[in-house]
Amino acid sequence: MSRCLPRGAAPWLAAGVLAASSSIAMASEPPSKPVEQPRPTRGAKECVPDARFAGLWPKVADVKFHPTTLRERAAFSKLLPALLDAAPKRSKPPEALKATAASVGFRLEVWEGRQDTFWVLREEAERLRGAGAYVVRTGPATDDVVQVPHPWFDRGTEDIGVGLFACAPEDRKPRLFMTATAHRYHGNPGETPEDPEHPADVAHNPEHLFQEVTDLVARTLAAPRVVQLHGFGTAKAEAGLRDKDLVAVVSAGTREPTTWARQVSKQLVKVWGEGVRLFPEGAQVLGGTQNAQGRLLRTYECARFLHLELSARARKSLSSGERLARVGHVLFAPLED
């Protein structure tokens, strides 16, 4: 498997990553047959995501945030590459990885569904500390990743993220779903949005496990594309500080739009109209230029990042399976020349 290398990295680095990720997988049971992905039939029912996805988010009050430890980083440096390498070829994860996950308070679960089998890394119920949850699709999948960094705060992005991931177009199914599992402003006792630091905010804390997983994804997949979902409210528009017609902002997290951002912005106009803006040409706000994952992924030559801000109206409109499917087709479409 080819690897996405940091800019300026020597080619031998990929071999080192591959060796580290495959050491556990090689010691476990032989690969099973690839998971077959059934084709949708004409008149098929609307896709309904597995109900177990809702369990990825515990009650806010049950989570006592703790910073990521070196031990967690070391465990995930084995877990993620091994899972991503094995996922295309088998329906059961390497058995040894369950013990690795358990050593840092995670469960490695297998969710078998009608169309997909997922491998799920989630915190043990007795050790909820906002370390995130990570879902790997087995069988055929693209190098696309869906991230939900602000559950509870950017309301609706959880369901939208799950819908985009679980109900993606048949030939464009993302490999990985990632979500925070703590409220962005519940990292410290008595924390408020005005505080200078927010350790539970994965999109702005480069020391969080969420960032470590993003880095491992970039090092393991050949050409990762990360879609990160956000939401904005109406208060600033009502106060005259923001365009009332703004529906969505598409950004690469940079002051110069990428080909992917331009393509997505152009196509989303067909979904929501002219209220879709490309940052910074059509909108000077909500560009995610300080986003930790965006900054990280820019250090990899073949990685791409998309910061998608959705208004409350846009998020509400995606409760429709048909429109959500249209957005999925736009986000995961092959890049135009």
C-alpha positions in Angstrom: 0.0 0.0 0.0 1.3 3.4 -0.9 1.5 6.0 1.9 0.8 9.7 2.3 4.1 11.2 3.5 4.8 14.4 5.3 6.1 17.1 3.0 9.8 16.6 2.4 9.8 13.2 4.1 12.2 10.5 2.9 10.5 7.5 1.1 11.8 5.0 3.7 9.4 6.5 6.3 6.4 4.8 4.7 8.1 1.4 5.1 8.5 2.1 8.8 4.9 3.0 9.3 3.8 -0.1 7.4 6.0 -2.4 9.5 4.7 -1.0 12.8 1.1 -1.3 11.7 1.3 -4.8 10.4 3.2 -6.4 13.3 0.1 -7.2 15.3 -2.0 -8.1 12.3 0.4 -10.7 11.1 0.4 -12.4 14.5 -3.4 -12.9 14.5 -5.8 -15.2 12.6 -5.6 -15.3 8.8 -7.7 -12.8 6.8 -11.2 -13.7 6.1 -12.9 -13.1 2.8 -13.7 -9.5 1.9 -17.0 -8.2 3.1 -19.5 -8.1 0.2 -21.2 -4.7 -0.3 -24.7 -5.4 -1.8 -25.8 -3.0 -4.6 -28.9 -1.0 -4.0 -31.9 -2.2 -5.9 -34.5 0.0 -7.7 -37.1 1.0 -5.2 -34.9 0.2 -2.2 -35.9 1.8 1.1 -34.1 4.9 2.3 -30.9 4.2 4.1 -31.2 4.2 7.9 -27.9 4.3 9.8 -27.3 1.7 12.5 -29.0 2.7 15.7 -25.8 1.9 17.6 -24.2 5.1 16.3 -26.3 7.1 18.7 -24.5 5.4 21.6 -21.2 7.0 20.6 -22.2 10.1 22.5 -22.6 9.7 26.2 -24.5 12.1 28.4 -22.5 15.3 28.7 -22.5 15.2 32.5 -21.0 11.6 32.5 -17.8 12.7 30.8 -14.9 13.9 33.0 -12.4 15.2 30.6 -8.7 14.0 30.8 -5.9 15.0 28.5 -4.5 12.4 26.2 -1.7 10.3 27.7 1.5 9.0 26.1 0.2 5.5 26.7 -2.9 6.2 24.7 -0.7 7.7 21.9 1.5 4.6 21.9 -1.5 2.2 21.8 -3.2 4.1 19.0 0.0 4.2 16.9 -0.5 0.4 16.7 -4.3 0.2 16.6 -5.2 2.7 13.8 -2.7 1.7 11.1 -3.3 -2.0 11.8 -7.1 -1.6 11.6 -6.9 0.5 8.4 -4.6 -2.0 6.8 -6.8 -5.0 7.7 -10.2 -3.4 7.0 -10.3 -3.8 3.2 -9.5 -7.6 3.5 -11.5 -9.0 6.4 -14.7 -8.6 8.5 -13.1 -9.4 11.9 -10.3 -7.3 13.3 -7.0 -8.9 14.4 -7.7 -10.4 17.8 -4.6 -9.0 19.4 -5.9 -5.4 18.8 -8.7 -5.9 21.3 -6.2 -6.2 24.1 -4.3 -3.2 22.9 -7.5 -1.1 23.0 -8.4 -2.4 26.4 -5.0 -1.5 27.8 -6.0 2.2 27.4 -9.6 2.0 28.3 -11.1 1.4 24.9 -13.4 -1.3 23.5 -12.9 -2.6 20.0 -16.4 -3.7 18.8 -17.6 -5.3 15.6 -20.9 -4.0 14.3 -22.4 -6.2 11.7 -25.1 -4.6 9.6 -27.1 -5.4 6.5 -24.8 -3.6 4.2 -21.6 -2.9 6.1 -19.5 -4.2 9.0 -17.8 -1.6 11.2 -15.0 -1.8 13.7 -15.6 0.6 16.5 -13.1 2.1 19.0 -15.0 3.7 21.8 -14.2 4.5 25.5 -15.2 2.0 28.1 -18.3 3.2 30.0 -16.4 3.3 33.2 -13.7 5.6 31.7 -15.4 8.3 29.8 -12.9 11.1 29.4 -13.6 12.6 26.0 -10.9 10.7 24.1 -13.2 10.4 21.0 -14.8 7.5 19.1 -13.5 6.1 15.9 -15.5 3.9 13.4 -13.7 2.0 10.6 -15.7 0.6 7.6 -14.5 -2.8 6.4 -14.6 -4.0 2.8 -14.5 -1.7 -0.2 -14.1 2.0 0.8 -12.4 5.2 -0.2 -9.8 7.1 1.7 -12.4 9.6 2.8 -12.9 10.5 6.4 -15.9 12.2 8.1 -15.2 14.2 11.3 -17.6 15.6 13.9 -15.6 17.8 16.3 -18.3 19.6 18.2 -21.2 17.3 19.1 -23.8 18.9 21.4 -22.6 22.4 20.5 -22.9 22.3 16.7 -26.3 20.7 16.9 -27.3 18.2 14.3 -23.7 17.6 13.0 -23.7 14.3 14.8 -26.7 12.9 12.8 -25.5 14.5 9.6 -22.0 13.0 10.0 -23.4 9.6 10.7 -25.7 9.8 7.7 -23.0 10.9 5.4 -20.7 8.1 6.6 -23.2 5.3 6.9 -25.4 6.2 3.8 -22.7 7.3 1.4 -23.0 6.5 -2.3 -22.3 2.8 -3.0 -19.1 3.4 -4.8 -17.9 6.3 -2.6 -18.1 5.0 1.0 -15.7 6.6 3.4 -13.3 4.5 5.3 -13.5 6.3 8.7 -15.8 8.2 11.0 -14.4 10.2 13.8 -16.2 12.2 16.6 -15.4 14.0 19.8 -17.0 12.5 22.9 -16.9 15.6 25.2 -18.5 19.0 24.8 -16.0 21.5 23.5 -16.4 23.8 26.5 -16.4 21.1 29.2 -12.6 20.5 29.4 -12.1 22.3 32.7 -14.4 22.8 35.7 -16.5 25.9 35.2 -15.2 26.5 31.7 -16.9 29.2 29.6 -16.6 30.0 25.8 -14.7 33.2 26.8 -11.8 31.2 28.5 -8.5 31.3 26.6 -8.1 27.5 26.4 -10.5 24.7 25.7 -8.7 21.4 26.1 -11.8 19.3 25.1 -12.2 21.2 21.8 -10.6 18.7 19.5 -10.6 21.1 16.5 -8.3 23.5 18.5 -6.3 21.2 20.7 -3.4 19.7 18.8 -2.5 17.5 21.8 -5.8 15.6 21.8 -6.0 12.0 20.7 -8.3 13.1 17.9 -5.4 14.9 16.4 -3.2 11.8 16.9 -5.7 9.7 15.0 -5.9 12.3 12.2 -2.1 12.1 11.9 -2.1 8.3 11.8 -4.8 8.4 9.1 -2.7 10.7 7.0 0.3 8.4 7.4 -1.6 5.2 6.7 -4.0 6.0 3.8 -2.7 6.7 0.3 -4.8 9.9 -0.4 -6.9 10.8 2.6 -9.7 13.4 2.2 -11.1 14.7 5.5 -14.5 16.4 5.7 -15.1 18.2 9.0 -18.6 19.3 9.9 -19.5 22.5 11.8 -22.5 24.6 12.4 -23.3 28.3 13.0 -26.3 30.0 14.4 -28.4 33.1 13.7 -27.4 35.5 16.5 -24.7 37.4 14.5 -26.9 37.7 11.4 -29.8 39.0 13.6 -27.4 41.6 15.1 -26.4 42.7 11.6 -22.8 41.2 11.9 -23.2 38.5 9.3 -25.0 38.0 6.0 -28.5 36.8 6.7 -28.5 34.8 3.4 -25.5 32.7 4.4 -26.4 29.0 4.3 -23.0 27.3 4.2 -19.3 28.1 4.0 -16.9 25.8 2.2 -13.2 26.2 3.1 -9.9 24.3 2.8 -8.9 26.0 6.1 -6.6 28.3 4.0 -6.7 31.7 2.5 -6.4 30.1 -0.9 -9.2 27.7 -1.9 -8.2 24.3 -3.1 -9.6 22.5 -6.1 -11.7 20.3 -3.9 -13.1 23.2 -2.0 -14.0 25.0 -5.2 -15.6 21.8 -6.6 -17.7 21.2 -3.5 -18.8 24.9 -3.2 -19.9 24.9 -6.9 -22.0 21.8 -6.5 -23.5 22.7 -3.2 -25.0 25.8 -4.7 -27.2 23.4 -6.7 -28.4 22.0 -3.3 -28.9 25.2 -1.3 -28.6 28.1 -3.7 -26.4 31.2 -3.7 -26.3 31.2 0.1 -23.4 28.7 -0.3 -20.1 30.6 -0.2 -16.5 29.7 -0.8 -14.0 31.0 1.7 -12.4 33.5 1.4 -13.7 34.7 -2.0 -17.5 34.6 -1.2 -17.3 34.9 2.6 -14.6 36.2 5.0 -15.9 34.3 8.0 -16.0 30.7 9.2 -13.0 29.6 7.2 -11.5 27.4 9.9 -8.0 28.8 9.3 -7.0 28.0 12.9 -8.3 24.4 12.8 -5.8 21.9 14.3 -6.6 19.1 11.9 -6.5 21.4 8.8 -3.1 22.7 9.8 -1.8 19.1 10.4 -3.1 17.8 7.1 -1.4 20.6 5.2 1.9 19.1 6.2 1.1 16.0 4.0 1.5 16.3 0.3 -1.4 14.0 -0.7 -3.9 14.8 2.2 -6.8 17.1 1.7 -9.0 18.9 4.2 -12.5 20.4 3.9 -14.1 22.6 6.6 -17.8 22.7 6.1 -19.9 25.3 8.1 -23.6 24.7 7.9 -26.3 27.1 9.1 -29.2 25.9 11.3 -31.4 26.0 8.2 -29.0 23.8 6.2 -28.6 21.3 9.0 -32.4 21.1 9.4 -32.7 20.4 5.7 -30.4 17.4 5.9 -33.0 15.6 8.0 -34.2 14.6 4.6 -32.5 11.4 3.4 -32.8 12.5 -0.2 -31.0 15.8 0.3 -28.4 14.2 2.6 -27.6 11.7 -0.2 -27.2 14.6 -2.6 -24.7 16.3 -0.3 -22.8 12.9 0.1 -22.5 12.7 -3.7 -21.0 16.2 -3.7 -18.5 15.7 -0.9 -17.2 12.3 -1.9 -17.2 12.8 -5.7 -13.9 12.2 -7.4 -11.9 15.3 -7.9 -12.4 17.1 -11.2 -9.3 17.6 -13.4 
